[in-house]
Amino acid sequence: MAPSNRGPSDDYSDQDDDEKKTGKDLGSKRKFDEFECPACSANNPFDTFGNGDEVLCNWCGMDFRAVVDEDGKLRLKEL
């Protein structure tokens, strides 16, 4: 068997240069595509929203402002 000319830096199987940050890594810049209404517990699929955006519950009709903390946790404040 011929010796391999590949070094450890040539093996990309364990590394992903385009690894996407999620959750805590993104902090307050994290985006969401659904939320659970704190008033009626309905699950609401939604176009992408993030910190400071207004969202509307499609079930009970209440408006909320999304607040995302530095840990990437979503909280909804009633408007």
N, CA and C atoms as an extended XYZ file, in Angstrom:
237
Properties=species:S:1:pos:R:3:atomname:S:1:resname:S:1:resid:I:1 pbc="F F F"
N         0.845       -1.168        0.000 N   MET     1
C         0.000        0.000        0.000 CA  MET     1
C         0.894        1.236        0.000 C   MET     1
N         0.563        2.196       -0.849 N   ALA     2
C         1.360        3.417       -0.962 CA  ALA     2
C         1.091        4.329        0.221 C   ALA     2
N         2.113        5.048        0.671 N   PRO     3
C         1.893        5.971        1.790 CA  PRO     3
C         0.979        7.111        1.380 C   PRO     3
N         0.198        7.561        2.300 N   SER     4
C        -0.756        8.642        2.043 CA  SER     4
C        -0.052        9.981        2.181 C   SER     4
N        -0.341       10.890        1.255 N   ASN     5
C         0.240       12.219        1.309 CA  ASN     5
C        -0.653       13.187        2.077 C   ASN     5
N        -1.756       12.670        2.579 N   ARG     6
C        -2.693       13.528        3.315 CA  ARG     6
C        -2.219       13.711        4.744 C   ARG     6
N        -2.234       14.938        5.195 N   GLY     7
C        -1.905       15.239        6.582 CA  GLY     7
C        -3.179       15.446        7.366 C   GLY     7
N        -3.046       15.678        8.647 N   PRO     8
C        -4.238       15.881        9.470 CA  PRO     8
C        -5.067       17.083        9.031 C   PRO     8
N        -4.452       18.103        8.444 N   SER     9
C        -5.200       19.284        8.027 CA  SER     9
C        -6.011       19.036        6.765 C   SER     9
N        -5.772       17.926        6.077 N   ASP    10
C        -6.518       17.613        4.863 CA  ASP    10
C        -7.816       16.870        5.141 C   ASP    10
N        -8.046       16.450        6.369 N   ASP    11
C        -9.236       15.693        6.705 CA  ASP    11
C       -10.315       16.662        7.209 C   ASP    11
N       -11.307       16.904        6.353 N   TYR    12
C       -12.363       17.854        6.687 CA  TYR    12
C       -13.625       17.179        7.194 C   TYR    12
N       -13.600       15.892        7.401 N   SER    13
C       -14.805       15.179        7.787 CA  SER    13
C       -15.344       15.620        9.152 C   SER    13
N       -14.472       16.025       10.061 N   ASP    14
C       -14.914       16.418       11.397 CA  ASP    14
C       -15.097       17.918       11.546 C   ASP    14
N       -14.767       18.684       10.504 N   GLN    15
C       -14.848       20.128       10.605 CA  GLN    15
C       -15.810       20.674        9.567 C   GLN    15
N       -16.513       21.713        9.942 N   ASP    16
C       -17.436       22.364        9.026 CA  ASP    16
C       -17.172       23.860        9.104 C   ASP    16
N       -16.510       24.405        8.053 N   ASP    17
C       -16.155       25.822        8.051 CA  ASP    17
C       -17.380       26.716        8.076 C   ASP    17
N       -18.501       26.239        7.564 N   ASP    18
C       -19.724       27.031        7.485 CA  ASP    18
C       -20.683       26.691        8.619 C   ASP    18
N       -20.146       26.223        9.737 N   GLU    19
C       -20.990       25.838       10.868 CA  GLU    19
C       -21.827       27.033       11.310 C   GLU    19
N       -23.128       26.840       11.383 N   LYS    20
C       -24.033       27.927       11.743 CA  LYS    20
C       -24.140       28.040       13.251 C   LYS    20
N       -24.102       29.273       13.729 N   LYS    21
C       -24.291       29.519       15.154 CA  LYS    21
C       -25.771       29.423       15.473 C   LYS    21
N       -26.087       28.873       16.630 N   THR    22
C       -27.481       28.758       17.050 CA  THR    22
C       -27.598       29.069       18.524 C   THR    22
N       -28.802       29.373       18.955 N   GLY    23
C       -29.116       29.548       20.361 CA  GLY    23
C       -28.223       30.514       21.095 C   GLY    23
N       -27.537       30.022       22.091 N   LYS    24
C       -26.718       30.851       22.968 CA  LYS    24
C       -25.603       31.554       22.199 C   LYS    24
N       -25.084       30.929       21.139 N   ASP    25
C       -24.010       31.529       20.354 CA  ASP    25
C       -24.441       32.836       19.696 C   ASP    25
N       -25.697       32.925       19.281 N   LEU    26
C       -26.196       34.128       18.613 CA  LEU    26
C       -26.675       35.187       19.596 C   LEU    26
N       -27.015       34.787       20.806 N   GLY    27
C       -27.486       35.731       21.802 CA  GLY    27
C       -28.727       36.463       21.353 C   GLY    27
N       -28.725       37.792       21.500 N   SER    28
C       -29.919       38.585       21.177 CA  SER    28
C       -30.166       38.702       19.672 C   SER    28
N       -29.243       38.215       18.841 N   LYS    29
C       -29.431       38.240       17.381 CA  LYS    29
C       -30.140       36.986       16.872 C   LYS    29
N       -30.472       36.071       17.770 N   ARG    30
C       -31.141       34.820       17.387 CA  ARG    30
C       -32.491       35.115       16.748 C   ARG    30
N       -32.842       34.350       15.728 N   LYS    31
C       -34.120       34.487       15.023 CA  LYS    31
C       -34.974       33.253       15.282 C   LYS    31
N       -36.285       33.449       15.228 N   PHE    32
C       -37.247       32.378       15.482 CA  PHE    32
C       -38.231       32.284       14.330 C   PHE    32
N       -38.850       31.118       14.158 N   ASP    33
C       -39.855       30.951       13.104 CA  ASP    33
C       -41.192       30.446       13.648 C   ASP    33
N       -41.312       30.402       14.976 N   GLU    34
C       -42.573       30.051       15.620 CA  GLU    34
C       -42.505       30.483       17.079 C   GLU    34
N       -43.666       30.588       17.693 N   PHE    35
C       -43.716       30.899       19.116 CA  PHE    35
C       -44.972       30.326       19.723 C   PHE    35
N       -44.927       30.110       21.034 N   GLU    36
C       -46.106       29.668       21.775 CA  GLU    36
C       -46.670       30.878       22.494 C   GLU    36
N       -47.934       31.163       22.261 N   CYS    37
C       -48.589       32.319       22.854 CA  CYS    37
C       -48.640       32.160       24.374 C   CYS    37
N       -48.139       33.160       25.124 N   PRO    38
C       -48.197       33.056       26.579 CA  PRO    38
C       -49.617       33.208       27.137 C   PRO    38
N       -50.537       33.760       26.341 N   ALA    39
C       -51.907       33.956       26.809 CA  ALA    39
C       -52.781       32.718       26.614 C   ALA    39
N       -52.666       32.076       25.447 N   CYS    40
C       -53.569       30.955       25.149 CA  CYS    40
C       -52.846       29.644       24.845 C   CYS    40
N       -51.524       29.660       24.848 N   SER    41
C       -50.678       28.476       24.611 CA  SER    41
C       -50.754       27.928       23.192 C   SER    41
N       -51.310       28.685       22.249 N   ALA    42
C       -51.363       28.234       20.853 CA  ALA    42
C       -49.981       28.314       20.224 C   ALA    42
N       -49.649       27.315       19.417 N   ASN    43
C       -48.403       27.330       18.667 CA  ASN    43
C       -48.634       28.130       17.386 C   ASN    43
N       -47.793       29.144       17.148 N   ASN    44
C       -47.950       30.040       16.007 CA  ASN    44
C       -46.745       29.978       15.084 C   ASN    44
N       -46.875       29.300       13.932 N   PRO    45
C       -45.803       29.400       12.944 CA  PRO    45
C       -45.749       30.847       12.455 C   PRO    45
N       -44.550       31.327       12.160 N   PHE    46
C       -44.389       32.743       11.840 CA  PHE    46
C       -43.206       32.896       10.910 C   PHE    46
N       -43.241       33.921       10.062 N   ASP    47
C       -42.042       34.249        9.307 CA  ASP    47
C       -40.963       34.621       10.314 C   ASP    47
N       -39.743       34.627        9.918 N   THR    48
C       -38.637       34.888       10.818 CA  THR    48
C       -38.817       36.192       11.589 C   THR    48
N       -38.631       36.127       12.900 N   PHE    49
C       -38.691       37.317       13.743 CA  PHE    49
C       -37.601       37.228       14.803 C   PHE    49
N       -37.266       38.379       15.379 N   GLY    50
C       -36.209       38.409       16.380 CA  GLY    50
C       -36.455       39.494       17.408 C   GLY    50
N       -35.405       39.888       18.073 N   ASN    51
C       -35.469       40.844       19.165 CA  ASN    51
C       -36.083       42.170       18.715 C   ASN    51
N       -37.117       42.614       19.436 N   GLY    52
C       -37.757       43.895       19.142 CA  GLY    52
C       -38.893       43.830       18.135 C   GLY    52
N       -39.099       42.687       17.490 N   ASP    53
C       -40.176       42.556       16.499 CA  ASP    53
C       -41.516       42.332       17.195 C   ASP    53
N       -42.576       42.773       16.526 N   GLU    54
C       -43.926       42.534       17.031 CA  GLU    54
C       -44.496       41.290       16.370 C   GLU    54
N       -45.156       40.463       17.173 N   VAL    55
C       -45.796       39.245       16.665 CA  VAL    55
C       -47.243       39.219       17.128 C   VAL    55
N       -48.083       38.589       16.340 N   LEU    56
C       -49.518       38.498       16.603 CA  LEU    56
C       -49.896       37.031       16.732 C   LEU    56
N       -50.610       36.689       17.807 N   CYS    57
C       -51.118       35.333       17.955 CA  CYS    57
C       -52.292       35.167       17.001 C   CYS    57
N       -52.217       34.171       16.156 N   ASN    58
C       -53.268       33.922       15.180 CA  ASN    58
C       -54.509       33.284       15.802 C   ASN    58
N       -54.431       32.861       17.045 N   TRP    59
C       -55.563       32.224       17.693 CA  TRP    59
C       -56.370       33.219       18.523 C   TRP    59
N       -55.702       33.904       19.474 N   CYS    60
C       -56.435       34.807       20.370 CA  CYS    60
C       -56.350       36.273       19.950 C   CYS    60
N       -55.454       36.593       19.004 N   GLY    61
C       -55.361       37.945       18.469 CA  GLY    61
C       -54.544       38.923       19.291 C   GLY    61
N       -53.834       38.460       20.320 N   MET    62
C       -53.033       39.368       21.145 CA  MET    62
C       -51.704       39.686       20.469 C   MET    62
N       -51.249       40.939       20.659 N   ASP    63
C       -49.968       41.394       20.122 CA  ASP    63
C       -48.895       41.300       21.197 C   ASP    63
N       -47.688       40.925       20.776 N   PHE    64
C       -46.551       40.814       21.684 CA  PHE    64
C       -45.313       41.398       21.021 C   PHE    64
N       -44.385       41.857       21.855 N   ARG    65
C       -43.068       42.264       21.384 CA  ARG    65
C       -42.090       41.166       21.803 C   ARG    65
N       -41.277       40.722       20.848 N   ALA    66
C       -40.279       39.694       21.131 CA  ALA    66
C       -39.072       40.336       21.806 C   ALA    66
N       -38.641       39.737       22.897 N   VAL    67
C       -37.439       40.175       23.607 CA  VAL    67
C       -36.528       38.955       23.712 C   VAL    67
N       -35.346       39.044       23.093 N   VAL    68
C       -34.393       37.941       23.109 CA  VAL    68
C       -33.204       38.373       23.965 C   VAL    68
N       -32.893       37.604       25.013 N   ASP    69
C       -31.792       37.985       25.901 CA  ASP    69
C       -30.452       37.517       25.348 C   ASP    69
N       -29.372       37.802       26.072 N   GLU    70
C       -28.023       37.469       25.603 CA  GLU    70
C       -27.770       35.971       25.546 C   GLU    70
N       -28.634       35.176       26.167 N   ASP    71
C       -28.523       33.718       26.087 CA  ASP    71
C       -29.344       33.137       24.938 C   ASP    71
N       -30.028       33.993       24.171 N   GLY    72
C       -30.827       33.535       23.047 CA  GLY    72
C       -32.201       33.051       23.440 C   GLY    72
N       -32.651       33.351       24.654 N   LYS    73
C       -33.995       32.929       25.107 CA  LYS    73
C       -35.027       33.955       24.710 C   LYS    73
N       -36.149       33.467       24.192 N   LEU    74
C       -37.250       34.327       23.747 CA  LEU    74
C       -38.229       34.563       24.884 C   LEU    74
N       -38.598       35.821       25.054 N   ARG    75
C       -39.671       36.199       25.969 CA  ARG    75
C       -40.617       37.098       25.198 C   ARG    75
N       -41.910       36.973       25.445 N   LEU    76
C       -42.906       37.785       24.750 CA  LEU    76
C       -43.576       38.714       25.735 C   LEU    76
N       -43.504       39.998       25.443 N   LYS    77
C       -44.123       41.027       26.292 CA  LYS    77
C       -45.398       41.502       25.635 C   LYS    77
N       -46.492       41.496       26.400 N   GLU    78
C       -47.788       41.925       25.874 CA  GLU    78
C       -47.761       43.428       25.550 C   GLU    78
N       -48.346       43.780       24.394 N   LEU    79
C       -48.424       45.201       24.002 CA  LEU    79
C       -49.743       45.799       24.412 C   LEU    79
